[in-house]
Amino acid sequence: MDERSLAFLKDLLAAPSPSGFEQPAQKVWRQYMAPYADRITTDMHGNCIAALHEGRPTRILLAGHVDELGFMVNYINEDGYIFFKTIGGFDLNIIPGRRVRIHTKNGPVPGVTGKKAIHVMTEEDRKKKLEIQDLWIDIGVKDKKEAESLVRVGDPITYAESFEIVRGSVAASRAFDDKAGSFAVGEVLRLLQGKTFDASVYAVSTVQEEVGLRGARTSTYGIDPKVGIAVDVCHATDHPDMDRKRVGEIKLGGGPAIARGPNINPVVERMLIETAEAEGIPYQIEAAPGGTGTDANAIQLTRAGVATGLVSIPLRYMHTAAEIISLDDLENVSRLLAAFILRVKDDTDFTP
């Protein structure tokens, strides 16, 4: 990955963007996309839309959601400890003992997620199922008044972990789900610079996927594409305790995962596979026997229906503070989508 692209990815990951509070990350996305789009707009929902080669009869939408998991300030007790709600789906057992940032109108406030230490738990405490109200955030204040001078109910919260190369092309960060996808669809427009192709292309950094695929629904309705491809992450199953008989075989570094199933248009699926093979891009197949739970769901069901595809980035430890991907897989997603777009002609029939 070149220096410019790596800087784009790092800056996007660093910008907070829990669902409903995506503006800092969207500002970064717009900044980096400006040289590669004919026009960039932000709709009333907050989706950022970068358009290229507009006015053609075939419109292709590429969607990667920029929102990440997060928390929200819910209550401040008399001692200044902050209780919170989750934004998106969490394993509560991995929340305690994390550094976090509360994003306020005056800037980020650092804190730590806390719970009762195991040393002072009773036997009954240890058997009890962890509930969100058993956790709090400590921001180092003396009382409620001081806490309320810094944060407000409704302020969003994210983990504080940042991007790091683990080894080679393997990287760890919070929020690869799905800032990696938002990055990938933007990179497609860069790869299309100077190329000749028939379609109009709309790269969309969508919002609020983690709370109901909302941004994809509204942006797809507004663009009204013939083809829509979502880029998200999928579970890499090459680490311990993954039952491949149940969840399939997807490897980190094995290339983009192309989904097959009822959420996927068979012509789009076939063209993606043919493109990967023709371009020498490694790929994997992900079985998706129902709705995928990604932006592809919302895209497919908008208006009278959209010819939909889903290309995923293999990821370990989804919805944690330290997700892991291969940067090679990420680059190959963008390469695959750019090459796919070059093959779409005005008369390409996507009817199943």
Beta strands, then each sheet from edge to edge (+ up, - down):
strand 1: 39-42
strand 2: 48-52
strand 3: 59-65
strand 4: 70-76
strand 5: 82-87
strand 6: 99-104
strand 7: 107-114
strand 8: 136-138
strand 9: 156-159
strand 10: 164-167
strand 11: 170-173
strand 12: 200-206
strand 13: 227-235
strand 14: 257-260
strand 15: 284-287
strand 16: 307-315
strand 17: 323-326
sheet 1: 1+ 2- 12+ 3+ 13+ 16+ 14- 15-
sheet 2: 5+ 4- 9+ 6- 7+ 8-
sheet 3: 10+ 11- 17+
end
